[in-house]
Amino acid sequence: MKARELQELSDDELKRREEELKDQLFKLRAQHAIGQLENTAKLKNIRREIARLKTILRERELRKEKP
């Protein structure tokens, strides 16, 4: 998903999406470790999407703290 699309989601949806991606990343790492993963670029893409989610959540958190 693009950052613009992610910004439209609620905090709960972003957290749920983050958990799903972390689970998917875990499974892909396991496949990579035993040599079953063919497309290793998936690992990089998922890590980047998790970072996007965390960035958006942190921006929202900082906006709430600002007086």
matplotlib code that plots the C-alpha trace (Angstrom):
import matplotlib.pyplot as plt

x = [0.0, 1.1, 1.6, -1.3, -3.6, -2.3, -2.9, -6.6, -6.8, -7.7, -5.1, -6.7, -6.6, -3.0, -2.1, -3.9, -2.2, 1.2, 0.5, -0.5, 2.7, 4.9, 3.3, 3.9, 7.5, 8.1, 6.8, 8.9, 12.0, 11.3, 10.9, 14.1, 16.0, 15.1, 15.6, 12.0, 11.6, 12.1, 11.4, 13.6, 12.6, 9.3, 11.3, 12.5, 9.1, 7.3, 10.0, 9.5, 5.7, 6.0, 8.3, 5.7, 3.0, 5.1, 6.0, 2.4, 1.4, 4.3, 3.3, -0.2, 1.0, 3.2, 0.3, -1.9, 0.9, 1.3, -0.6]
y = [0.0, 3.5, 5.9, 8.1, 5.1, 4.1, 7.6, 7.2, 4.2, 4.5, 3.8, 0.4, -0.6, 0.4, -1.6, -4.6, -4.3, -4.0, -7.2, -9.0, -7.9, -8.9, -12.4, -12.5, -11.4, -14.1, -16.8, -15.5, -15.4, -19.1, -20.0, -18.1, -19.9, -23.4, -22.3, -22.3, -18.6, -17.8, -14.0, -12.5, -9.0, -9.7, -9.4, -6.0, -4.8, -6.0, -4.4, -1.1, -1.3, -1.9, 1.1, 3.2, 2.1, 2.9, 6.3, 7.2, 6.0, 8.0, 11.1, 10.8, 10.3, 13.4, 15.4, 14.4, 15.5, 18.9, 21.6]
z = [0.0, -0.6, 2.3, 1.1, 1.3, 4.8, 6.1, 5.4, 7.8, 11.4, 14.2, 15.0, 11.3, 11.1, 14.2, 12.8, 9.5, 11.2, 13.2, 10.0, 8.2, 11.2, 11.0, 7.3, 7.7, 10.3, 7.9, 5.0, 7.2, 8.1, 4.4, 3.6, 6.3, 4.9, 1.3, 0.1, -0.5, -4.2, -4.2, -1.4, -2.4, -0.5, 2.8, 1.9, 0.8, 3.9, 6.2, 4.3, 4.7, 8.4, 8.7, 6.8, 9.2, 12.2, 10.9, 10.3, 13.8, 15.4, 13.4, 14.7, 18.3, 18.1, 16.7, 19.7, 22.1, 20.6, 22.5]

ax = plt.figure().add_subplot(projection="3d")
ax.plot(x, y, z, "-o")
ax.set_aspect("equal")
plt.show()
